Amino acid sequence: MIQTSEASHDGSTCVSTADAADTTLLTSSPMTSHPPRRISALRAKRPARERQKKERYELLHSMTPEERRKFLIQETADKEEALERLQRASSANSSSQRIAIDLSFDSIMNDKELRSLANQLKLSYGAIKQMPEPFQLLFCNPSEQLEQSLERFGASNWYIQWRRGATSVADHLSPNELVYLSPDSPNVLEKMDPNKIYVIGGIVDKSRKKGATLNAATEAGITAARLPIQEHYTERLDHILNVNTVVDVLINFRELEDWPRTLDIALPQVNVTLECTCVMKLTDST
């Protein structure tokens, strides 16, 4: 996704190549040193969701009434089956792979970030709901404020495990079972163990809170590991992901068991290098 560049430090104005044809250029430079703006993963997925809605609308209107009736019946049956799978996965005696979200970081987030986190949790639940063999999802230590934000999406009716009333995931689950996924860990996650519970830190904008998830893991005696992003994407500057993106990575890796393919599918393309032309204001020499 291409972004329009900002003004450069020397006062010149950068115009993306998409707009260059409509601009009178006086001087050009090959490339600016400005990093591209980070593209919101939620904004990046919005066009895809809109396209899917449009395609569904067009498909339904291309059908005969009888075809449409059968399609909608099957669609409803598929949704009910998906919910049944999710319900089985969420039961206490389920053998499903478990994913825990550590929601004990409210004190280092503002209201806007908490709302963003709630939306990321909704997307995570939606992705797991589509799995043929869903993960069991655990929400650990959510605050009352976060639960209120989640209730906008009907979270009290979700098929998940809630663990409340503590300050650490280790207060609910054995530390020996846990692997805390932290971008700051020196350890690399090479494979997924079906007997382990993978913990994702529920923090928005981890770049401002570097070390928070690793500290939480260390203090609780939990093994930490990071996704092998920099091993497979050496040019990628940003190794910090939204909660739902980490969930997408785990979903894809569970299916593919191949990190390069998994990361290529699941990671948002945020580090787009823009080639731009700078429009310089020329002054006459005297």
Backbone as a ProteinNet text record, in pm:
[ID]
protein_1_A
[PRIMARY]
MIQTSEASHDGSTCVSTADAADTTLLTSSPMTSHPPRRISALRAKRPARERQKKERYELLHSMTPEERRKFLIQETADKEEALERLQRASSANSSSQRIAIDLSFDSIMNDKELRSLANQLKLSYGAIKQMPEPFQLLFCNPSEQLEQSLERFGASNWYIQWRRGATSVADHLSPNELVYLSPDSPNVLEKMDPNKIYVIGGIVDKSRKKGATLNAATEAGITAARLPIQEHYTERLDHILNVNTVVDVLINFRELEDWPRTLDIALPQVNVTLECTCVMKLTDST
[TERTIARY]
85.8	0	88.5	73.9	164	113.6	205	172.8	233.5	176.7	234.2	338.9	455.7	566	543.2	613.9	606.4	709.7	704.7	806.2	939.7	1048.2	1180.1	1235.4	1347.1	1403.5	1451.8	1491.2	1546.1	1440.1	1312.7	1204.2	1150.4	1211.8	1160	1036.2	954	830	841.5	804.8	815.8	680.7	677.4	554.4	574.6	481.5	496.8	493.6	548.9	555.6	417.1	316.2	180.1	130.8	182.6	136.5	233.9	348.8	453.1	411.8	327.5	288.5	207.6	141.3	56.1	126	257.1	328.1	437.7	453	561.1	688.4	785	905.7	1018.2	1084.7	1196.6	1328.7	1336.6	1457.8	1416.8	1492	1456	1573.1	1539.3	1640.7	1597.3	1688.8	1652.7	1563.9	1589.1	1511.1	1532.6	1427.1	1440.8	1482.3	1531.3	1571.8	1461.3	1342.5	1233.5	1175.3	1153.7	1085.8	939.6	878.9	737.8	650.6	534.2	439.4	397.1	374	324.2	177.9	145.4	7.9	-67.4	-179.3	-260	-304.5	-285	-328.4	-479.5	-551.5	-697.5	-739.8	-673.4	-704.4	-666.6	-556	-510.9	-609.7	-676.9	-770.1	-908.7	-937.7	-1071	-1110.5	-1023.4	-1061.8	-1091.3	-1017.5	-1041.7	-1180	-1218.5	-1351.7	-1460.7	-1439.9	-1538.3	-1548.8	-1434.5	-1435.6	-1511	-1490.5	-1560.6	-1711.4	-1754.5	-1897.4	-1954.7	-1879.4	-1925.1	-1934.6	-1834	-1834.4	-1950.9	-1979	-2091.9	-2223.3	-2237	-2358	-2377.7	-2269.9	-2279.3	-2309.8	-2249.6	-2275.6	-2422.5	-2477.3	-2617.4	-2711.8	-2681.7	-2770.2	-2751.1	-2649.3	-2632.2	-2704.5	-2759.4	-2823.8	-2973.2	-3027.1	-3172.4	-3225.6	-3354	-3408.9	-3383	-3392.3	-3369.8	-3222.8	-3132.7	-2989.3	-2953.4	-3015	-2987.3	-3035.9	-3151.8	-3207.9	-3114.7	-3068.4	-2979.2	-2845.6	-2796.3	-2669.1	-2679	-2786.1	-2802.3	-2821.8	-2892.5	-2909.5	-2774	-2692.6	-2560.6	-2469.4	-2479.5	-2398.4	-2430.7	-2558.7	-2601	-2551.3	-2560.6	-2513.4	-2363.3	-2287.8	-2142.2	-2107.8	-2181.4	-2156.8	-2187.4	-2296.5	-2332.8	-2228.3	-2176.5	-2073.3	-1945.4	-1910.3	-1790.9	-1805.3	-1924	-1947.5	-1941	-1989.4	-1982.1	-1837	-1754.4	-1611.9	-1546.7	-1582.9	-1526.2	-1570.1	-1694.4	-1746.6	-1672.8	-1647.8	-1573.6	-1430.6	-1368.9	-1230.8	-1220.8	-1325.9	-1321.4	-1354.6	-1396.9	-1435.8	-1313.2	-1335	-1224.8	-1144.7	-1209.2	-1139.3	-1091.3	-1087.4	-1044.2	-894.4	-855.1	-713.1	-658.5	-732.2	-690.2	-566.2	-488.7	-375.6	-428.2	-361.6	-410.6	-327.1	-398	-337.3	-393.4	-306.8	-350	-309.8	-400.2	-369.9	-355.3	-238.4	-211.7	-264.6	-372.4	-441.4	-417.4	-301.6	-272.8	-191.1	-197	-113.6	-193.6	-311.3	-396	-325.4	-244.3	-184.3	-87	-40.6	53.5	-10.7	-145.3	-216.2	-322.3	-349.6	-454.8	-587.1	-692.9	-826.6	-832.6	-769.4	-770.6	-701.8	-591.5	-518.8	-599.4	-673.1	-757.6	-868.4	-926.7	-1029.4	-969	-848.6	-780.1	-750.6	-708.6	-682.6	-809.5	-921.9	-1048.6	-1080.3	-1054.7	-1080.1	-986.4	-861.1	-766.5	-807.7	-862.4	-909.9	-1030.6	-1115.8	-1230.2	-1182	-1083.3	-1028.6	-961.2	-895.2	-830.4	-933.5	-1041.6	-1148.3	-1210.8	-1232.5	-1290.7	-1203.2	-1071.1	-979.3	-979.1	-977.7	-978.4	-1109.5	-1217.9	-1349.9	-1354.4	-1270.7	-1271.7	-1182.8	-1108.6	-1015.8	-1089.5	-1044.4	-1104.1	-1088.2	-973.9	-949.7	-908.2	-1003.5	-974.2	-881.6	-803.3	-729.5	-828.7	-787.3	-860.1	-801.2	-885.3	-840.8	-871	-768.7	-784.5	-755.4	-846.6	-824.6	-790	-668	-620.1	-612.5	-680.2	-673.7	-717.3	-831.9	-881.4	-935.3	-918.3	-974.8	-1123.2	-1191	-1333.4	-1351.6	-1261.2	-1270.7	-1254.4	-1159.4	-1139.7	-1259.3	-1313.3	-1430.3	-1549.5	-1562.6	-1669.1	-1648.1	-1524.8	-1495.2	-1523.4	-1489.3	-1512.9	-1661.1	-1740.2	-1882.6	-1951.3	-1888.4	-1942.1	-1951.7	-1866.9	-1864	-1930.6	-1998.9	-2067.4	-1974.5	-1862.3	-1760.2	-1808.7	-1909.3	-1959.2	-2021.1	-2051.6	-2108.2	-2004.6	-1879.8	-1775.9	-1742.2	-1698.6	-1654	-1504.1	-1471.3	-1333.2	-1326.9	-1207	-1185.6	-1147.3	-1217.4	-1184.2	-1111.3	-999.1	-925.8	-905.6	-975.3	-977	-914.2	-890.8	-858.9	-715.7	-620.8	-479.8	-398.1	-268.3	-181.7	-89.7	-87.2	1.1	-69.2	-35.1	-90	-42.1	75.2	129.3	48.2	-39.8	-128.5	-242.5	-267.4	-375.7	-324.2	-205.1	-151.9	-9.5	30.9	165.3	270.7	369.8	475.2	545.9	552.7	619.1	543.6	414	333	341.5	392.3	378.7	502.6	477.9	582.3	531.7	601.2	557.6	621.4	539.5	590.3	621.5	748.6	793	892.7	873.9	970.3	1107.6	1117.3	1244.7	1322.9	1267.5	1335.5	1452.3	1563.8	1674.2	1647.3	1548.5	1516.9	1421.4	1440.2	1357.6	1262.3	1135.4	1037	1057.3	1096.2	1123	1004.1	931.1	813.9	713.6	591.4	487.8	470.7	467.6	446.9	299.1	226.2	82.4	53.1	153.7	133.5	164.3	213	244.5	129.2	124.6	29.3	109.6	77	151.8	83.2	160	107.3	143.2	43.4	62.4	34.4	124.2	104.3	0.5	-101.6	-209.1	-173.1	-80.5	-34.7	-47.3	-94.8	-97.3	21.2	86	204.6	317.1	365.3	474.7	604.2	612.9	736	760.7	652.2	668.1	685	667.9	669.7	766	880.9	979.6	1017.6	1020	1060.5	948.9	827	718.2	682.3	670	631.3	744.5	868.1	981.2	995.6	974.8	980.1	871.1	749.9	639.2	672	731.6	768.8	877.9	979.6	1092.5	1048.5	966.5	920.8	835.9	763.7	677.1	746.7	871.9	943.8	896	851.9	798.9	904.1	921.8	1010.5	956.2	1044.3	1003.4	1068.6	1001.4	1055.2	994.3	1063.1	1009.8	985.8	898	876	1000.3	1034.5	1158.9	1146.9	1101.4	1079.6	1212	1304.4	1428.2	1515.9	1495.7	1571.2	1526.2	1399.4	1345.9	1316.8	1307.9	1283	1385.1	1507	1614.9	1594.9	1519.4	1497.6	1382.9	1309.6	1194.1	1240.6	1204.8	1249.5	1160	1032.6	934.7	905.4	945.7	920	806.7	737.3	631.2	496.7	415.1	291.7	170.5	56	-70.8	-101.3	-186	-225.2	-286.1	-377.2	-443.9	-348	-242.8	-143.9	-63.8	-27.5	42.7	-45.9	-174.2	-267.5	-271.8	-276.7	-275.6	-148.7	-35.6	90.9	82.9	33.4	25.2	-73	-183.5	-281.1	-217.1	-148	-87	28.4	108	220.2	170.5	64.6	9.1	-30.8	-80.4	-122.7	-4.8	87.2	192.7	321.6	352.1	478.9	597.4	588.1	691.6	696.2	804.7	808.5	810.4	891.5	888.8	751.3	684.4	550.7	451.3	462	372	383.9	506.3	527.4	488.5	510.5	472.6	321.5	247	100.4	46.5	101	37.1	82.5	203.2	252.6	200.6	152.4	113.3	236.2	220.6	333	342.6	415.4	421.4	545.3	650.3	774.7	789	705.4	710.3	807.6	906.9	1002.3	949.1	934.2	880.5	993.1	982.7	1072.7	997.5	1052.2	978.7	1065.8	999.8	1068	1048.2	1152.8	1145.2	1132.1	1036.2	1016.4	1087.3	1188.6	1271.6	1236	1234.5	1213.4	1347.9	1356.2	1480.9	1480.2	1591.2	1604.6	1712.3	1690.4	1789.4	1911.6	2025.8	2148.7	2173.7	2227.2	2253.1	2401.8
-118.7	0	122.4	211	323.3	442	506.4	623.5	746	862.7	987.1	1034.2	1072.4	1109.5	1244.8	1269.5	1394.9	1493	1616.3	1713.3	1670.7	1694.8	1656.1	1760.5	1724.6	1812.2	1944.3	1945.4	2069.1	2160.1	2125.6	2211	2169.8	2072.8	2027.4	1943.9	1930.4	1854.7	1729.8	1615.6	1489	1448.2	1405.2	1360.3	1217.3	1129.2	989.1	974.2	862.3	840.6	834.6	796.5	791.7	929.6	1036.3	1171.5	1251	1192	1269	1319.9	1244.3	1284.1	1411.4	1443.5	1561.2	1679.6	1670	1774.1	1832.4	1963.8	2028.2	2009.6	1938.6	1903.4	1996.1	2050.3	2138.4	2066.2	1988.5	1913.5	1780	1675.4	1545.9	1485.7	1408.7	1334.7	1190	1094.5	954	897.5	930.3	867.8	943.9	960.8	1028.5	928.1	979.3	892.2	873.4	931.6	922.5	782.8	723.6	594.5	612.6	514.2	526.1	521.3	582.6	574.1	430.3	393.5	259.5	251.7	151.5	133.3	50.3	99.8	26.1	-105.9	-215.4	-346.2	-349.9	-278.5	-276.5	-204.8	-91.2	-18	-98.9	-173.4	-251.8	-362.8	-417.7	-527.8	-479.6	-350.9	-300	-316.6	-282.5	-301.9	-447.2	-541.4	-683.1	-723.9	-674.5	-707.5	-648.6	-525	-461.5	-535.8	-582.9	-658.3	-789.8	-855.9	-981.3	-960.5	-850.9	-820.6	-797	-723.8	-694.7	-823.2	-910	-1035.7	-1124.4	-1125.7	-1206	-1151.6	-1019.2	-955.4	-990.9	-980.8	-1010	-1157.3	-1244.2	-1387.5	-1418.9	-1365.2	-1391.8	-1343	-1227.3	-1171.6	-1234.9	-1320.3	-1394.1	-1528.8	-1564.4	-1694	-1686.8	-1801.7	-1812.8	-1813.6	-1787.3	-1791.4	-1923.2	-2035.3	-2165.3	-2183.9	-2141.9	-2150.7	-2063.9	-1946.5	-1855.4	-1915.7	-1977.8	-2039.4	-2149.5	-2236.4	-2345.6	-2291.6	-2187.3	-2127.1	-2072.9	-2000.8	-1940.6	-2046.2	-2154.6	-2264.5	-2326.6	-2351.5	-2410.3	-2315.1	-2186.3	-2086.4	-2085.2	-2091.6	-2095.4	-2222	-2334.8	-2461.8	-2457.8	-2396.8	-2386.4	-2300.9	-2191.5	-2104.5	-2177.6	-2253.3	-2328.1	-2435.2	-2500.1	-2601.8	-2539.2	-2420.5	-2350.8	-2315.7	-2271	-2238.3	-2362.2	-2474.7	-2599.4	-2642	-2626.9	-2659.5	-2569.2	-2441.4	-2344.4	-2374.5	-2413.6	-2447	-2567.8	-2668.1	-2786	-2747.8	-2660.6	-2619.5	-2541.9	-2468	-2382	-2455.8	-2580.4	-2654.4	-2685.3	-2702.1	-2721.4	-2847.5	-2951.3	-3077.4	-3088.8	-2978.4	-2979.5	-3007.5	-3075.2	-3100.6	-3005.2	-2900.2	-2805.1	-2727.9	-2684	-2594.6	-2469.3	-2427.8	-2313.2	-2187.8	-2076.1	-1944.7	-1853	-1795.7	-1705.4	-1562.6	-1469.4	-1327.2	-1266.4	-1212.6	-1148.5	-1005.7	-980.2	-850.8	-767.9	-783.3	-715.5	-587.7	-528.5	-410.7	-280.3	-277.8	-157.8	-31.7	-46.2	71.7	145	80.9	147.6	179.6	176.5	212.4	317.2	401	501	445.6	525.6	479.2	439.6	518.4	489.3	356.1	331.5	206.1	87.2	105.6	-2.7	-36.7	65.8	39.5	-32.7	7.6	-59.8	-205.2	-228.9	-365.7	-449.7	-393.2	-466.6	-507.6	-419.1	-450.7	-560.9	-556.6	-661.2	-796.6	-796.2	-920.8	-975.1	-885.4	-928.1	-995.4	-934.3	-991.1	-1125.7	-1137.1	-1263.5	-1374.3	-1342	-1440	-1479.3	-1381.3	-1409.6	-1500.9	-1481.2	-1566.4	-1709.2	-1723.2	-1856.6	-1928.6	-1853.1	-1911.7	-1979.8	-1934.2	-1990.4	-2113.7	-2148.7	-2261.2	-2395.4	-2490	-2624.2	-2691.1	-2667.1	-2716.1	-2596.6	-2526.9	-2398.5	-2411.8	-2306.5	-2293.4	-2271.8	-2307	-2261.8	-2126.4	-2025.9	-1890.1	-1855.4	-1807.4	-1767.5	-1618.8	-1545.4	-1404.4	-1397.2	-1354.7	-1355.8	-1215.6	-1196.5	-1074.4	-947.2	-950.6	-827	-732.1	-603.9	-504.6	-485.8	-422.2	-392.4	-301	-204.4	-112.3	-185.6	-278.6	-354.1	-443.9	-505.7	-591.3	-510.5	-387.5	-301.2	-271.7	-247.8	-224.9	-350.1	-466.1	-591.2	-622.2	-574.2	-604.8	-536.9	-436.3	-377.6	-483.1	-585.5	-691.8	-819.8	-810.7	-927.8	-1032.9	-990	-1084.6	-1179.1	-1138.6	-1227.7	-1354.6	-1353.5	-1471	-1549.2	-1507.4	-1577	-1710.5	-1804.9	-1934.6	-1927	-1871.9	-1859.1	-1890.1	-1902.4	-1919.7	-1784.4	-1743.2	-1620	-1656.2	-1589.4	-1607.5	-1469.3	-1444.4	-1310.3	-1310.2	-1187.7	-1169.2	-1194	-1176	-1192.3	-1089.4	-1094.2	-996.5	-1060.1	-1193	-1262.2	-1385.2	-1422.8	-1546.8	-1666.6	-1653.6	-1763.6	-1787.6	-1693.5	-1714.4	-1809.7	-1827.9	-1915.2	-2044.8	-2040.5	-2152.4	-2181.3	-2305.7	-2342.6	-2278	-2209.6	-2148	-2247.6	-2374.1	-2476	-2505.1	-2472.1	-2495.2	-2379.2	-2265.8	-2141.5	-2106.9	-2047.2	-1982.8	-1843.3	-1743	-1603.9	-1548.7	-1509.8	-1455.1	-1307.4	-1274.1	-1136.2	-1097.9	-982.4	-939.5	-908	-895.4	-861.3	-983.9	-1102.3	-1223	-1259	-1306.6	-1354.3	-1493.1	-1563.5	-1698.7	-1693.2	-1783.4	-1785.9	-1904.7	-1880.5	-1988.5	-2063.5	-2189.4	-2268.6	-2355.2	-2405.5	-2487.6	-2470.7	-2516.1	-2509.1	-2645.3	-2643.6	-2764.7	-2770	-2874.4	-2881.1	-2885.2	-2917.2	-2923.8	-2792.5	-2694.8	-2565	-2467.1	-2367.6	-2257.2	-2134.8	-2079.3	-1964.5	-1836.1	-1750.9	-1628.2	-1509.4	-1427.1	-1304.9	-1185.9	-1091.7	-973	-880.1	-848.9	-761.8	-615.6	-569.5	-430.8	-368.5	-244.2	-166.4	-71.2	-57.8	27.9	-17.3	-139.5	-194.3	-117	-38.3	37.1	137.8	185.3	279	206.1	75.2	-2.4	-119.3	-92.2	-196.2	-269.9	-399.9	-482.8	-523.8	-470.9	-499.7	-647.7	-709.7	-851.1	-940.4	-907.6	-987.7	-976.4	-856.8	-838.9	-919.6	-918.8	-995.2	-1143.8	-1193.5	-1334.8	-1367.4	-1282.7	-1307.5	-1307.3	-1208.4	-1197.8	-1317.5	-1376.1	-1490.1	-1624.3	-1622.7	-1747.7	-1823.6	-1749.4	-1809.7	-1801.6	-1909.7	-1908.7	-1812.1	-1730.9	-1635.5	-1673.1	-1638.6	-1661.1	-1557.9	-1531.1	-1437.5	-1510.1	-1454.5	-1507.9	-1481.2	-1570.8	-1556.8	-1458.4	-1338.6	-1240.5	-1192.9	-1151.6	-1094.6	-1199.8	-1328.1	-1434.5	-1453.2	-1426.9	-1450.6	-1322	-1209.4	-1080	-980.2	-992.5	-908.7	-761.5	-732.9	-593.3	-529.2	-610.1	-557.1	-488.8	-361.1	-283.9	-303.9	-331.6	-337.3	-482.4	-526.8	-662.9	-667.5	-556	-545.4	-559.1	-652.2	-686.2	-665.8	-641.2	-639.3	-779	-783.3	-912.1	-1002.6	-949.3	-1032.2	-1080.1	-1001.9	-1045.8	-1163.3	-1158.5	-1272.3	-1396.4	-1380.1	-1493	-1546.6	-1458.1	-1501.5	-1580.3	-1533.8	-1604.8	-1746.6	-1760.2	-1892.1	-1983.1	-1926.6	-2005.6	-2060.6	-1974.4	-2017.1	-2113.9	-2090.1	-2180.9	-2317.9	-2322.5	-2451.9	-2533.8	-2464.7	-2534.3	-2567.4	-2471.2	-2485.5	-2546.3	-2518.9	-2560.5	-2515.3	-2394.7	-2337.3	-2187.7	-2140.9	-2001	-1902.2	-1920.6	-1822.1	-1807	-1918.3	-1911.1	-1848.6	-1887.5	-1833.4	-1682.4	-1632.9	-1489.1	-1412.1	-1472.3	-1406.3	-1387.1	-1483.6	-1476.5	-1385.4	-1399.6	-1339.1	-1197.8	-1160	-1028.9	-918.7	-808.7	-693.1	-631.3	-583.1	-522.6	-376.4	-348.9	-211.9	-137.1	-208.5	-139.9	-124.4	-40.2	-14.2	99.6	76.1	181.2	262.8	389.7	477.7	544.7	541	619.8	747.5	861.7	985.3	1090.4	1190	1300.8	1424.4	1493.7	1612.6	1735.3	1819.5	1944.9	2053.5	2107.9	2206.2	2345.9	2439.7	2578.9	2639.2	2681.7	2737.2	2888.3	2942.7	3088.3	3134	3250.6	3304.2	3353.2	3318.2	3370.2	3511.4	3595.4	3733.9	3759.3
0	0	0	-96.4	-113	-36.3	37.1	116.1	50.5	73.2	24.9	122.4	72	158.9	221.3	333.8	406.1	350.4	399.9	362.6	420.3	343.9	389.9	483.9	551.3	653.7	596.6	468.4	413.2	354.1	375.6	328.1	193.2	126.4	-1.7	20.6	-81	-69.9	-153.2	-92.8	-163.9	-218.5	-342.1	-405.4	-449.1	-415.5	-451.3	-601.8	-652.8	-796.1	-857.5	-779.6	-832.8	-870.8	-804.3	-831.3	-916.9	-948.2	-1012.6	-1149.2	-1221.9	-1356.3	-1355.9	-1244.7	-1238.6	-1174.3	-1151.2	-1079.6	-1166.6	-1164.6	-1236.9	-1157.6	-1215.7	-1144.4	-1185.2	-1088	-1116	-1094.6	-988.1	-959.1	-900.9	-924.4	-866.8	-792.6	-690.4	-617	-612.4	-607.4	-624.1	-515.8	-389.3	-281.9	-152.4	-78.6	49.8	155.9	267.1	377.3	478.9	451.5	549.1	550.9	667.6	672.1	635.8	566.6	531.4	654.7	645.4	756.1	775.4	900.9	928.1	888.3	810.9	765.6	867.8	913.3	1009.7	949.5	1023.9	975.5	957.5	1044.8	1033.6	906.7	875.3	752.9	630.3	638.8	525	491.4	594.9	571.9	530.6	552.1	523.3	376.6	279.4	139.4	106.6	167.9	142.5	191.9	310.8	363.5	275.5	228.6	141.4	8.7	-41.9	-167.2	-150.4	-35.8	-10.2	-3.9	60.1	66.6	-72.5	-154	-290.1	-371.6	-359.1	-434.3	-391.6	-260.8	-213.2	-267.2	-265.2	-317.1	-464.4	-542.1	-685.6	-709.9	-626.9	-642	-616	-508	-474.4	-583.1	-639.7	-741.6	-879.2	-891.9	-1017.3	-1013.3	-896.6	-878.6	-907.1	-936.2	-942.7	-799.4	-778.5	-641.9	-569.9	-642.4	-579.3	-542.4	-631.7	-602.1	-481	-475.4	-364.5	-232.8	-236.4	-115.4	-64.1	-153.6	-114.2	-62.8	-127.9	-86.8	55.3	84.6	217.1	325	291.2	386.8	420	315.8	337.3	413.6	383.5	452.9	602.3	634	774.3	843.2	772.2	829.2	855.6	763.4	780.8	902.5	921.9	1037.3	1167.6	1168.6	1289.2	1320.5	1215.4	1235	1290.1	1238.6	1287.3	1435	1474.3	1615.2	1703.8	1653	1729.8	1750.5	1645.5	1659.4	1763.7	1758.1	1851.5	1994.5	2009.9	2142.9	2200.9	2117.6	2164.3	2203.7	2122.9	2151.3	2281.4	2315.3	2434.3	2563.6	2553.9	2674.1	2759.8	2887.9	2982.5	2953.9	2900.1	2873.7	2729.6	2657.3	2517.7	2507	2399.4	2372.3	2266.3	2235.2	2132.8	2176.4	2077.6	2105.8	2174.1	2282.1	2358.7	2332.7	2317.9	2299.5	2407.5	2488.7	2595.8	2562.2	2587.2	2570.6	2709	2736.7	2865.6	2860.3	2934.2	2928.4	3054.3	3112.9	3239.9	3222.7	3102.8	3075.4	3067.1	3125.2	3117.2	3165.7	3268.3	3331.4	3240.4	3134.3	3043.5	2908.8	2904.7	2781.4	2810.4	2710.9	2725.6	2673.1	2682.7	2643.8	2496.4	2411.8	2268	2239.9	2307.8	2288	2338.9	2447.4	2497.4	2398.4	2336.2	2234.5	2114.4	2077.3	1967.2	2002.2	2125.7	2170.5	2163.6	2206.3	2200.3	2057	1962.5	1822.5	1773.2	1816.2	1778.3	1835.3	1955.3	2015.4	1939.5	1893.9	1812.3	1684.2	1618.1	1495.2	1522.2	1635.1	1672	1687.9	1758.5	1778.6	1644.7	1558.5	1427.5	1344	1350.5	1274.2	1327.7	1458.4	1519.1	1488.9	1483.3	1455.6	1318.9	1225.3	1090.4	1076.2	1180	1170.2	1166.6	1083.7	1085.9	1222.1	1287.3	1423.3	1507.8	1566.5	1632.5	1752.5	1773.6	1899.2	2013.1	2133.2	2251.6	2291.2	2299.9	2328.8	2474	2545.3	2684.8	2698.1	2761.9	2795	2943.6	2973.3	3111.5	3170.8	3281.5	3362.9	3290.2	3220.9	3160	3266.4	3244.2	3336	3305.9	3397.2	3376.3	3255.7	3239	3126	2993.3	2986.6	2862.9	2835	2938.2	2917.2	2866.5	2912.8	2862	2713.7	2673.7	2532.1	2450.2	2504.2	2433.3	2419	2515	2510.8	2392.7	2335.1	2211.2	2102	2111.5	2011.1	2061.4	2175.1	2228.8	2285.5	2344.5	2390	2499.2	2574.8	2680.7	2622.6	2493.1	2426.9	2346.7	2351.9	2276.2	2341.9	2260.4	2310.8	2339.8	2455.1	2499.4	2648.7	2700.7	2844.2	2904.2	3007.7	3079.6	3208.3	3234.2	3359.7	3420.8	3531.5	3590.8	3730.4	3780.3	3921	3961.3	3869.9	3905.9	3828.9	3845.3	3778.6	3675.7	3669.9	3576.5	3521.6	3398.7	3343.5	3424.7	3487.9	3568.3	3695.1	3730.8	3845.4	3810.1	3681.3	3635.9	3574.5	3517	3440.8	3486.6	3476.5	3519.5	3429.2	3486.7	3404.7	3313	3354.8	3272.9	3143.7	3142.7	3022.7	2923.9	2969.5	2894.6	2812.8	2696.7	2616.8	2584.8	2635.7	2617.4	2490	2394.2	2268.6	2287.2	2278.5	2299.5	2191	2125.7	2023.1	2080.1	2212	2276.4	2322.6	2306.1	2352.1	2259.6	2316.4	2231.9	2173.8	2228.5	2182.1	2063.4	1968.7	1847.7	1853.1	1822.6	1815.3	1683.9	1692.6	1573	1533.5	1631.9	1603.5	1716.6	1693.4	1795.4	1861.1	1992	2071.2	2110.1	2069.9	2101.8	2250.8	2330.8	2475.5	2546.6	2472.6	2530.4	2509.3	2596.7	2582.8	2541.2	2425.5	2374.9	2419.1	2484.8	2544.7	2456.6	2427.6	2349.2	2440	2443.3	2525.6	2465.5	2543.4	2495.7	2511.9	2428.8	2435.8	2298.1	2294.4	2170.8	2172.8	2058	2042.8	2135	2110.7	2191.4	2171.8	2063.3	2039.5	2151.4	2215.6	2327.3	2460.3	2457.6	2581.7	2566.8	2509	2481.1	2609.1	2599	2711.7	2804.4	2785.8	2880.4	2882.5	2764.7	2761.6	2810.3	2774.2	2821.6	2973	3026.3	3171.9	3241.3	3182.6	3241.4	3244.4	3135.7	3129.8	3231.2	3237.1	3327.4	3473.2	3510.5	3649.5	3691.7	3594.2	3626.6	3606.3	3563.3	3540.8	3419	3316.1	3193.8	3083	3009.1	2893.2	2788.5	2731.2	2627.6	2495	2387.1	2252.7	2159.8	2050.9	1952.2	1820.7	1740.9	1607.3	1522.2	1429.2	1352.6	1236.2	1265.9	1159.5	1101.8	1186.8	1135	1068.2	1100.8	1033.9	889.6	861.8	727.8	651.1	723	659.4	712.9	664.8	717.8	685.5	578.6	540.8	617.7	692.5	765.8	893.8	908.6	1023.8	1145.3	1121.8	1229.8	1265.1	1384.1	1428.7	1530.2	1548.6	1648.1	1577.6	1624.1	1554.5	1644.1	1580.6	1652.8	1707.3	1808.6	1866.9	1760.6	1680.2	1579.6	1471.5	1442.8	1344.8	1398.9	1527.1	1588.4	1583.5	1611.4	1602.7	1460	1361	1220.9	1188.8	1240.6	1218.5	1275.3	1397.5	1460.7	1387.4	1341.8	1265.2	1138.7	1065.5	939.3	961.8	1067.2	1090.9	1135.3	1212.5	1253.6	1130.3	1027.1	905.6	814.2	795.8	695.2	749.6	877.5	938.5	854.4	804.3	718.5	746.5	809.8	851.3	735.1	631.1	521.6	458.8	431	371.2	468.4	594.9	697.1	707.4	719.2	736.8	611.5	496.1	371.1	363.1	415.9	413	522.7	642.9	760.6	792.9	754.6	795.7	705.3	763.8	682.2	619.1	496.7	425.6	464.5	571.8	622.9	579.6	544.5	511.5	360.7	304.1	161.3	137.1	53.7	22.4	-93.5	-70.7	-173.1	-248.2	-379.5	-461.4	-492.4	-457.4	-476.2	-541.2	-592.5	-657.1	-573.6	-542.1	-458.8	-546.3	-512.8	-583.3	-504.8	-559.5	-491.2	-540.9	-450.8	-488.6	-526.6	-652.1	-701.1	-685.2	-646	-637.9	-733.9	-794.9	-888.8	-813.8	-863.7	-802.9	-851.8	-768.7	-808	-811.7
[MASK]
++++++++++++++++++++++++++++++++++++++++++++++++++++++++++++++++++++++++++++++++++++++++++++++++++++++++++++++++++++++++++++++++++++++++++++++++++++++++++++++++++++++++++++++++++++++++++++++++++++++++++++++++++++++++++++++++++++++++++++++++++++++++++++++++++++++++++++++++++++++++++++++

